[in-house]
Amino acid sequence: MSDRKYRQRGYQDDDRDRQPKPQGPRPPREPGAPAGARRISQDGPKTINMPGYREVVRCAQCAAVVPADVGFESRCPRCGTDLHACATCVSFDPGSRFECMQAIPARVSPKNVKNACTLYSPRTTVERETTAPRENDARKAFDDLFKF
């Protein structure tokens, strides 16, 4: 009998109070494998699903993905904002002189409407493709809720 108040097992227990663990049969070890090695799956290693990257042009107003070939008359298909504007240009910088990194003689104002700047180039960003593009997933999920 122990002189402690509670009978939880701990560091003060000696080996005679403990019950030996039952030893079951071990699976046979492969020849040439180290003593503590785990068995690797027969299927082989898993394939790594690395996401791809893509360059996209986004609308400055609604952030919708728009075609990369922005012309003078181009508009966003989602919100209708002009795309040939300073706000979607690669040289647009609110902290620089005339809010443009290019050497322009005068300030172009307003920045979110169509202008005739010859230095315009659409701003492209590199994004990670996290999922495959799916058509009408949200609509299909909504319709599936009410099927009988």
Buried (B, 14 or more C-beta within 10 A) or exposed (E): EEEEEEEEEEEEEEEEEEEEEEEEEEEEEEEEEEEEEEEEEEEEEEEEEEEEEEEBBBBBBEEBBBEEEBEEEBBBEEEEBBBBBBBBBBBBBEEEEBBBBBEBEEEBEEBEEBBEBEEBEBBEEEBEEEEEEEEEEEEEEEEEEEEE
